[in-house]
Amino acid sequence: MSDIRETRLFKSQSLVQKGFNPYAEKFDISHSIKFIFEKYSFLQNGEEFDLDVSIAGRVLAKRVMGKIAFFTINNQDGQIQLYLDKQIINNLSKTQQVLSFEDLKEFVDIGDWIGVYGTIKKTNKGELSIKVTKWEMLSKSLQPLPDKWHGLTDIEKRYRQRYLDLIVNPQSKNVFKIRAKCISFIRRWLDERNFLEIETPILQSEAGGAEARPFITHHNTLDIPLYLRIATELHLKRMVVGGFEKVYELGRIFRNEGISTRHNPEFTSVEIYQAFSNYIDMMDLTEELIKDIVSDICGSLIIKYQNIEIDFSKPWKRISMKEIVKDYTGIDFDAFNGDLNLAKKAVKEIDVELSKKINTLGRLLNEVFEQKVESKLVQPTFIVDYPIEISPLARPHFDNKEMVQRFELFIVGRELANAFSELIDPVDQRERMQLQQALRDEGDLEAHCIDEDFLNALEIGMPPTGGLGIGIDRLIMLITNSPSIRDVIPFPLLKPEITSIKS
């Protein structure tokens, strides 16, 4: 690698000595590669079209055969072949201060960015090409690209050096194109339905809106601790209190938690709030939105994820947490009549591992669901009616005060969305936050703290509201058939590499 770099550096310096800058200031592109293929693929083999074009791209392949050379360049639009004829290029270099065909052979390596001028030609073998009259070095690459036959197979290196991954793995580039289209679609979909996007603080004096451990930082001037937001919920609800009836925010969330194939400490979500609605309305909205995304991006409501067919076309199953736990485990939580010890004894018989945190029937129900049911929910399934203990911001259920009006959407065994009828009773909300604060004081760093300003907002008055959060990264995983969340985040968090220090 060191020898290659030195050789390429020498070529770069040689270009400077010849009077050419190996790192150009700019280059004017006249036509996109996509446009050329769309408009001129009709040419017959050997036929030329006298249209002056200028194209730039990274050199991915080159073949030099005496007085003729064939290069392949690539840019955001795709790739195209360059047809380089020594006589044509050198005719211009004799009269103008431009690079020659010999310079091309001597100085251009795989990985370099070059710009070319020329016309359009389909070769005798049927390859649509740019017949080059002049070329320029735009950026000299000092390091080689990974081997084109084997690509970049080191998974960790793909994540650490995403730029290399994007160059040599077309599938990775396609994933991030789809990600951008998906995010754009969501914003457009919501905007068309009169939702207003609101920007809420990333740095917050109180981190609330979810059960999660926040990242802590410090503001020097004010000399106060601040937290990176773990949700946008409480600030968006303040906007509803202020009179905005349909709001959302699509942005980054930060949680100081573990890293896995489905978790990254920094991730993207969209939170949506609609006044005068409840969790049933938000369930309908979720199903409509995700179906529209899948249909638009994938062209079908039936897709494959890791060789499993997922059918979005049918009405999605809606079932309570208690019902589905009973279906999969045979345990009926209503039969325990509030006896926690009896319930714990029953779930131990099906090998459910319990922690000290499991101190209520509701938490136990959720633990059984997570360990024994969640991974089995392959097709789109709404799990509704959650225990009140794990849902401190949700409205109590219609007819069971131990449960709340909440749902989560599961697909391929992963939670994709979380929503509820919002708790708008300020007295009830204060009592729940006080219970959460007590847990926090006992050492539960994921429990809510008391947010006095939010409680004050509720006392001003918040209309009935439905709220929803969708994990964008997990949605992109599903749409792009990606096994890990790190495949769909351009720059996932990784442990720093340990490098040896040479004396």
RAVENWO-V159780 format. One record per pair of residues at least 24 apart in sequence whose ideal C-beta (glycine too) atoms are under 8 Angstrom apart, sorted by the first residue. I is the first residue (numbers start at 1). GAP is how many residues later the second one is. If there is no record, write none. Layout:
i-><I I>
gap-><GAP GAP>
This chain:
i-><1 1 4 4 5 5 8 8 8 8 8 9 11 11 11 11 12 12 14 14 15 15 15 15 18 19 20 20 20 21 22 22 22 23 23 23 24 24 24 24 24 27 27 27 27 27 28 29 29 29 29 30 30 31 32 33 33 33 33 33 33 34 34 36 36 36 36 37 37 37 40 40 40 41 43 43 43 43 44 45 45 45 45 45 46 46 46 47 47 48 48 48 48 48 49 49 49 50 51 51 52 52 52 53 53 53 53 53 54 54 54 55 55 55 55 56 56 56 56 56 57 57 58 58 58 58 58 59 59 59 59 59 59 59 60 60 60 61 61 62 62 64 67 69 69 69 70 71 71 73 73 74 80 80 80 81 81 81 81 81 82 82 82 82 82 83 83 83 83 83 83 83 84 84 85 85 88 88 88 89 89 89 89 92 92 98 98 98 99 99 99 99 104 107 107 108 109 109 109 110 110 110 110 111 111 111 111 111 112 112 112 112 112 113 113 113 113 114 156 159 159 159 159 160 160 162 162 172 174 175 175 175 175 175 176 176 178 178 178 178 179 179 179 179 181 182 182 182 182 182 182 183 183 183 185 185 185 185 186 186 186 186 186 187 189 189 189 190 190 190 193 194 195 195 195 195 195 196 196 196 196 197 197 197 197 198 198 198 198 198 198 198 199 199 200 200 200 200 200 201 201 202 202 202 202 202 203 203 203 204 204 204 206 206 206 207 208 208 208 208 208 208 209 209 209 210 211 211 211 211 211 212 212 212 212 213 213 213 213 213 214 214 214 215 215 215 215 228 229 229 230 230 231 231 231 232 232 233 233 233 233 234 234 236 236 236 237 237 237 237 237 237 237 238 238 239 240 240 240 240 240 241 241 241 241 241 245 245 245 245 246 246 246 247 247 248 248 250 259 260 261 261 261 261 262 262 262 262 262 263 264 264 264 264 264 264 265 266 266 267 267 267 267 267 268 268 268 269 269 269 269 270 270 270 271 271 271 272 272 272 272 273 273 273 273 273 274 274 274 275 275 275 276 276 276 277 277 277 278 278 278 278 278 279 279 279 279 279 279 279 279 279 281 282 282 282 282 282 282 283 283 283 283 283 285 285 286 286 286 286 286 286 287 287 289 290 290 290 290 290 290 293 293 294 297 298 303 303 303 304 305 305 305 306 306 306 308 308 310 310 310 310 310 310 311 312 316 316 316 316 316 317 317 317 317 318 318 318 318 319 319 319 319 320 320 320 321 321 321 321 321 321 321 321 322 322 324 324 324 325 325 325 325 325 328 328 328 329 329 329 331 333 333 333 336 340 357 360 360 361 361 362 362 362 362 362 362 362 363 363 363 366 374 374 374 375 376 377 377 377 378 378 378 379 380 380 380 381 381 381 382 382 382 383 383 383 383 386 391 392 392 392 392 392 392 393 393 393 393 393 394 394 394 394 395 395 395 395 395 395 396 396 411 412 414 414 415 415 416 416 416 416 416 417 417 417 417 418 418 419 419 419 419 420 420 421 421 421 422 422 422 422 422 424 424 424 424 424 425 426 426 426 429 429 430>
gap-><142 143 139 140 137 138 101 132 133 134 135 133 95 96 98 129 128 130 92 93 88 92 122 125 85 78 79 116 117 116 115 117 118 115 116 117 91 112 113 114 115 27 29 88 109 111 26 25 26 27 86 24 25 24 45 24 42 44 45 46 47 43 44 44 84 92 94 41 43 91 80 82 88 87 77 78 79 85 78 77 78 79 80 81 76 77 78 74 75 71 72 73 74 83 70 71 72 69 68 69 65 66 67 64 65 66 67 77 61 62 63 25 60 61 75 57 58 59 60 82 56 57 53 54 55 83 109 49 50 51 52 53 54 55 50 85 88 49 87 46 48 41 34 32 35 36 59 37 43 41 43 93 48 49 50 42 46 47 48 49 34 36 47 48 50 35 38 40 46 47 48 49 48 51 46 47 43 44 45 43 44 45 46 41 42 36 37 38 35 36 37 38 31 30 33 29 31 32 35 31 34 35 38 30 32 33 34 56 25 26 27 28 29 24 25 26 28 24 338 327 332 333 335 334 337 328 329 315 306 301 305 307 312 313 312 314 119 298 301 302 293 297 301 309 116 111 115 290 293 294 297 67 85 289 107 108 111 112 64 84 103 107 286 63 100 103 104 58 80 82 53 52 51 52 53 77 79 48 50 51 52 50 51 52 53 37 38 41 46 49 50 51 50 52 29 32 35 36 49 28 34 26 27 49 50 52 24 25 26 24 25 31 243 245 247 242 25 26 240 241 243 246 24 25 184 45 179 181 235 236 237 43 44 45 234 42 43 44 232 233 40 41 42 39 40 41 50 26 24 25 24 25 38 40 238 37 39 38 160 234 236 217 220 35 37 231 36 185 217 220 225 228 230 216 219 34 33 35 222 223 225 216 217 219 220 221 29 30 31 218 27 28 29 25 26 24 25 222 234 225 222 223 224 225 152 212 215 222 223 222 209 221 222 225 228 229 228 223 227 204 205 206 218 222 203 204 205 200 201 202 203 199 200 202 196 197 198 195 196 197 198 149 192 193 194 195 191 192 193 188 189 190 187 188 189 187 188 189 117 127 143 186 188 105 115 126 127 128 140 141 142 187 185 125 137 138 184 185 186 35 99 101 124 136 181 183 96 123 131 133 182 184 29 93 181 90 119 126 127 180 185 182 186 185 182 181 175 176 178 177 107 173 176 106 175 177 70 104 68 69 70 101 102 168 68 68 63 64 65 66 93 62 63 64 65 63 64 66 89 62 63 64 65 63 64 65 44 45 48 62 63 64 65 66 43 63 45 49 59 40 43 44 47 48 44 45 48 39 43 44 37 28 31 32 25 24 87 27 29 26 41 24 25 26 27 28 40 41 24 26 27 24 36 39 41 38 37 33 34 36 33 34 35 32 29 30 31 28 29 30 25 26 27 24 25 26 27 34 29 31 40 41 43 44 56 27 29 30 36 39 26 27 28 29 25 26 27 28 29 30 27 32 67 66 60 63 56 59 54 55 58 59 62 51 52 53 54 50 51 47 48 49 50 46 47 43 44 45 40 42 43 44 45 34 38 39 40 41 33 29 32 33 26 29 25>
